[in-house]
Structure formats: structure tokens, C-alpha cells
Amino acid sequence: MDREEPGTTVAADGLSAQWRETLLRVRGGEPEPDPAPYAENLLARWAEPQRAYHTTAHLRAVLCHVDALAGHARDADAVRLAAWFHDAVYRPDRSENEERSAALAVRALTEARVDEAYVAEVARLVRLTVSHDPENGDTNGEVLCDADLAVLAGTPEEYGRYAAAVREEYGFVPDESFRTGRADVLRQLLGLPRLFRTPLGRREWEARARQNLATELELLTVRGA
């Protein structure tokens, strides 16, 4: 079963419709090629069995957060398309997922007759999720990264479910190695001057996310959980 994230409001049966609406807008209303097969392919990818956190629930949550932050973006539809592709290729044991997801975006959107400059922007945004560190003034990047990281600002219970799902995806990694690697990720995030770049993200999510990250780091390192 998919694990719901805080703020998820996009109905499961509405994802394909949302994809269609977004793709038609960026193509100026051009109906062909049919958007449906692209949505089906992407949703099948997001439902692959190796996923516990990076599921359609995560996709729905990111799209919802993009909608909440859309007024900050230079082009919210470019961000929405990037959200669809940002974890479309996902293997927990590989490090090139974002690059392969960006390449998939280029292939699919080019075939779907999206403008070349638009395709390039979507691919750039997907690659940005490697670091979650957009340049100042990159409002599209700020929205996508904030939407992707918003899960960090859940309630303690929601954050606990998120952390457990991440551990499940890395079930092939021994406990000690996972604790070490996960702690490094948490320290990297806590070391950022700001986790969130949009005004809403800084106001609503920053403090709560830092508390959640610090708590998990303590559990991993001090208590050895």
C-alpha cells in the first residue's frame, strides 16, 4: 500500500487527468500525441515493487506541494512536469537515478512534441534534485526542491513513517552501514544554510524539518537505533 505524505490532496484517480491537463497546456492545447500512454508509463514506473517511499503517494504529495508553491515559480507547469519525472527511474542500489530520470524526460517529452527549450528546463530541474541546492533566483528550482523536501516537515508520526519507508527501500543494506550512510545524509541536510528557499517553505516547514532531522540523527548515532 502507498504511504501517504502530509498535504496529499490529489486523488489517486486524478493523476492521469492532471498529467493530461499539464501536457496540453505546455503544448498550447495540441491534443496529439495522446497524453494517456505517457501517463500510464510513468504511473507504472512509480508503482514498481522496489519502492516503499518513492511511490505514487510521493508523486501526489510533490504535485500538491508544487500547487501550493506555484505562485513563486517562473513556470509552474515546467515544475509539474519535472515532478512527474524526478524519480521516474529509481533503483535504491544505483546512484545515477536522477540522470536516468532526466534522460527519460528528454526522450518522452520530445516524442510528445513538447518545445525543445521546455524539455531542457524540465531535465535541468530533474537533475537539480541530486543536490536540492538551486541557485539564488532559480524560482522553478526552488519550488521543485521545496516540494520534494516538504516531507521532512511532517508531524513526528508522519516523519517516522517516511524514515521507515526509506529504510525499507534500503533493506539490502546492513544496519550498521545504513546508519552510517543515513547519518551522513542527515548531517548534509542540517548543514545547509536553508533547507527551504520559498517564502512559504521557510515560514512553514524549516523549523519543523530541522527538528525532525535532528531527532532522527540522534536516534541513529547516540542511541544506535
C-alpha positions in Angstrom: 0.0 0.0 0.0 1.2 3.5 -0.8 2.4 5.6 2.2 0.6 8.9 2.2 2.6 12.1 2.9 1.3 15.1 4.7 -0.6 17.5 2.5 -1.5 15.0 -0.2 -4.8 16.1 -1.8 -4.5 14.9 -5.4 -6.9 11.9 -5.7 -5.4 8.7 -7.0 -7.7 8.6 -9.9 -6.9 12.2 -10.8 -3.2 11.8 -11.6 -3.7 10.9 -15.2 -6.1 13.7 -15.7 -3.6 16.1 -14.1 -0.9 14.9 -16.4 -3.1 15.4 -19.4 -4.0 19.0 -18.4 -0.4 19.9 -17.8 0.9 18.4 -21.0 -1.9 20.1 -23.1 -1.1 23.5 -21.5 2.6 23.3 -22.3 1.7 22.2 -25.9 -0.7 25.1 -26.3 -3.7 22.8 -26.4 -2.4 20.5 -29.1 -4.1 17.1 -28.5 -1.6 14.8 -30.3 0.2 12.7 -29.4 -2.3 11.3 -26.9 -1.1 12.1 -23.4 -2.6 8.9 -21.9 0.2 6.4 -22.8 2.8 8.7 -21.3 0.8 8.9 -18.0 0.4 5.1 -18.0 4.1 4.5 -18.4 5.0 7.0 -15.7 2.5 5.7 -13.2 3.7 2.1 -13.9 7.2 3.3 -13.0 6.1 5.0 -9.8 4.3 1.7 -8.8 7.4 -0.6 -9.2 7.8 -3.1 -6.4 11.2 -2.0 -5.1 9.7 1.3 -4.0 8.5 1.9 -0.4 8.8 5.7 -0.2 9.3 6.8 -3.8 5.8 5.7 -4.8 2.8 7.3 -6.4 2.0 8.7 -2.9 5.2 10.7 -3.0 4.4 11.9 -6.6 1.0 13.0 -5.4 2.4 14.8 -2.5 5.1 16.6 -4.5 2.5 17.7 -7.1 0.3 19.0 -4.3 3.2 21.0 -2.8 4.0 22.4 -6.2 0.5 23.6 -6.5 0.8 25.3 -3.1 4.1 27.0 -4.1 3.1 27.7 -7.8 2.9 31.4 -7.4 6.7 31.5 -6.6 7.7 29.7 -9.8 8.6 31.3 -13.1 6.8 28.4 -14.9 4.8 26.2 -12.6 4.0 23.7 -15.4 7.7 23.1 -16.1 8.0 22.3 -12.4 5.0 20.0 -12.5 6.4 18.0 -15.4 9.8 17.8 -13.6 7.9 16.4 -10.5 6.4 13.6 -12.7 9.9 12.7 -13.9 12.2 13.4 -10.9 12.1 9.8 -9.5 10.6 8.1 -12.5 13.7 5.9 -12.7 14.5 4.7 -9.3 16.7 1.8 -8.1 17.9 2.1 -4.5 21.2 0.4 -5.3 22.1 2.8 -8.0 23.5 6.3 -7.9 22.5 7.6 -11.4 18.7 7.7 -10.9 18.3 11.4 -11.4 20.4 11.4 -14.6 18.5 8.5 -16.0 15.2 10.2 -15.0 16.3 13.3 -16.8 17.2 11.3 -19.9 13.8 9.7 -19.8 12.1 13.1 -19.5 14.0 14.3 -22.6 13.0 11.2 -24.6 9.4 11.2 -23.6 8.7 14.9 -23.8 10.5 15.2 -27.1 8.4 12.4 -28.5 5.3 14.1 -27.0 6.2 17.2 -29.1 7.0 19.5 -26.2 9.1 22.5 -27.2 12.8 21.8 -27.0 13.6 24.7 -24.6 10.8 23.4 -22.3 12.2 19.9 -22.4 15.7 21.2 -21.5 14.2 23.1 -18.5 12.4 20.0 -17.2 15.6 17.9 -17.5 17.6 20.6 -15.7 15.1 20.6 -12.8 15.2 16.8 -12.5 19.0 16.9 -12.3 18.7 19.6 -9.6 17.1 17.1 -7.2 20.6 15.5 -6.8 21.7 18.3 -4.6 18.4 20.2 -3.8 20.6 23.3 -3.9 19.2 25.7 -6.6 20.9 29.0 -7.4 19.5 32.2 -5.9 16.8 33.4 -8.2 16.1 30.0 -9.7 12.4 30.1 -8.7 11.5 26.9 -10.7 14.3 25.0 -8.9 13.3 26.5 -5.5 9.7 25.3 -5.9 10.7 21.8 -7.1 13.3 21.3 -4.3 11.0 22.6 -1.6 8.1 20.4 -2.8 10.4 17.4 -2.8 11.7 18.1 0.7 8.4 19.0 2.3 8.0 15.5 3.7 10.8 16.4 6.1 8.4 18.8 7.8 5.7 16.3 8.7 4.5 15.6 12.2 6.7 13.3 14.2 4.4 10.3 13.3 4.5 11.2 9.6 8.2 11.7 9.6 8.6 8.4 11.3 6.6 6.7 8.6 8.8 8.4 5.9 12.0 7.3 7.6 10.8 3.7 8.0 9.9 3.6 4.3 13.3 4.9 3.3 14.9 2.1 5.5 12.6 -0.4 3.7 13.9 0.6 0.3 17.4 0.1 1.5 16.6 -3.3 3.2 19.5 -4.9 1.3 22.0 -2.7 3.3 23.2 -4.0 6.7 22.0 -2.0 9.7 25.4 -0.5 10.6 26.2 0.6 7.1 22.7 2.1 6.7 23.0 4.0 10.0 26.4 5.5 8.8 25.2 6.4 5.4 21.9 7.8 6.6 23.6 9.9 9.3 25.8 11.4 6.6 22.8 12.4 4.6 21.1 14.0 7.6 24.2 15.9 8.5 24.5 17.2 5.0 20.9 18.4 5.1 21.3 20.0 8.5 24.5 21.7 7.3 22.6 23.6 4.6 22.1 27.3 5.4 18.4 26.8 4.5 16.5 23.6 3.7 13.7 25.6 2.0 14.1 28.5 -0.4 10.5 29.7 -1.0 8.9 32.1 1.5 6.2 29.5 2.4 8.7 26.8 2.8 10.9 28.9 5.1 8.0 30.1 7.1 6.0 26.8 7.5 8.5 24.0 7.1 12.1 25.0 8.0 12.0 24.7 11.8 9.9 21.6 11.9 12.0 19.8 9.3 15.2 20.6 11.2 13.8 19.2 14.4 12.8 16.0 12.6 16.2 15.6 11.0 18.0 16.3 14.3 15.8 13.8 16.1 16.5 11.1 13.5 20.2 11.8 13.6 20.2 11.4 17.4 18.3 8.1 17.2 20.9 6.8 14.6 24.0 8.0 16.3 23.5 8.5 20.0 21.1 5.6 20.6 22.2 3.4 17.7 18.6 2.8 16.7 
